[in-house]
């Protein structure tokens, strides 16, 4: 039987419908997880980590960051801890958050396919203002860190400033 324009003959289509549905990428990933502590990577490679407070969930997030982004996560985390020794850490919405007790969150980062987005919740008050932002983002500003482009000196200056400002309290 001849197939035209990519259409399947009726008999063949009926036979294929009776086959079990193909597994999705997510179901295949979950099926291959041998350890329940394995982390699922969401869209763009962002690790799916349950909401939790403390350094442990942040370290689990960083350990699950794919490829070169893991190095960026490790460097950011160390830089933040070194610059703000009293920092509180948590994972919220599948992203590490950094803040000061009683003052809110001042920074978060998130994995995307081609960069790590570092967000400052009171970013318009930083000097210089980080480049990312729109009218809708109000005072929030961010920088997209691409492979090999983490400017630790500038990032430390922003972190130091951001930690002194009132943070975001959800």
N, C-alpha and C positions, 0 to 999 in steps of 0.2 A: 504494500500500500504506500502511496506517495504522500509526503507531507508538504504542504505549501504554506508559505508565509509564517513559518514557525508554529503552525497549529498542529496538534496531534490528532491522528485519526480517532474517531469516537471509541472504538474497541480498546485501543491502547490507553486512552485517557481513563476509561472505566477501570481497567486493570490497575493503573497506577493509583487511583483513588482508594482502592482497597488495601494498598500497602500502608504500613504504619507511618505516621507523620515523621518527617525528618527531625532530628534533634537540633535545637537552636544552639548557637555558640555558648549561651549562658548555661543551658542544661548540660552540655558537654563539659564545660568547665566545672560545674558543681559535681558532676558524676566522677570526675577524675580527682577531686579533692579527697585525699586519704586522711588528712588531719583536719578536724573541725576548726582548728585555729588558723588554717590557711585563709588568706585574704583574697577576696574577689576584687578584681579591678573593674571599675565602672567605665563609662564612656571617657575616652581620652586617656585612659590609664590611671584614673584617680582611684586610690585604694578605698575600699568600703570598710570603715572602722566604726564600731558602735560608739555612740555618745558615752563619754567617760571623762573623768577628771584625773589629772596627774601626768607625770612624765611617761609612764608605761604605755598608755594608748598612743601618745605622740610618737614614741619610739617605734611602736608597732606600725604606725602609719608610714613613718620614714623608711623603715625596713622593707615595706611593700612597694615603695615608689619605684617605678620601672626605669631601668637604664641609667643614663647620666643624671636623671632627675633626683635619684637617691642621693648622689653626692651633693647636689644643690640643697636638698632637704637637711642633710647632716650639717653642712656648713652654715645654713641659716639658723638651725636650732642651736648650734654651738655659739654662733655669733650673738644670738639673742640672750642666751644664758650667761655669756661672758659680759655683755653690755648691761644687762639688768639682772643681777644676781637674785633678786627677790621675785622674779617672774613666776606667775602661775601658768600652768599649761593644762590644756584640755583638748578633746576632739569633739567638735560639733559639726553637724551637716557634712560629715566625711572630710573634714579639714582640721588641721591643728590650729588652735587659738592660743594667743599669748596675752596675758593681762596682769594687772596689779590688783591685789585684794582690795575690795571696796571701791575701786575706781573703774572697773570694766575692762573690756578687751581692747587692746590697742593695735593688734596685728593678727593676720591670719594668712595662710597660703593654701593653694589648691593646685593640683596637677591637671594640666590640659595636654593635648596631643603633642604640641610643639614647644611648650614652655611651662614654667611654674609661675603662677600669678601670686604676687605678694601684695596684700591689701592692707592699707593703713586706714583705720576707721575715722581718724581725724586728720586725714592727709592734707587738707587745704591749709592747715596750720604749720606744716613742715616747710623748712627752707633747705634747698629748693623744693618746690612742690613736685611730688612724683608725677610722671607724665600721663598716666591713665586716668580717665575720668570723663563724665558727661554731665549735662545739666541735671539729669535724673539721679545721679550718684551723690548729689549734694556735697557734703564735706569729705566723702570717701574718695581716696585716690589709690592707685596701684601702679605696679611696675611688672611687666612680663619679663621674666628672666629666662633667656634662651641658653642653649648649651654654650658653655665657655664665656658667658657674659655677666656673671655675678660680680658686681663691683662691691667688694666687702667694705671698703672704706666709706663709700656713700651710704651703703645699707646700715652700717653701724651708726653713722650720724643720724639717719632717719629713726632708727630704733631708739636711740638715746633721747631724741626729741619727743617721739611718740609716747614713750613710757611716762613722760612728765605731764602729758596732757590728759584731760578727762577722756575715758574710753567709752566704748559702746556697751551699753547694758541692755540686753534683749528683754 
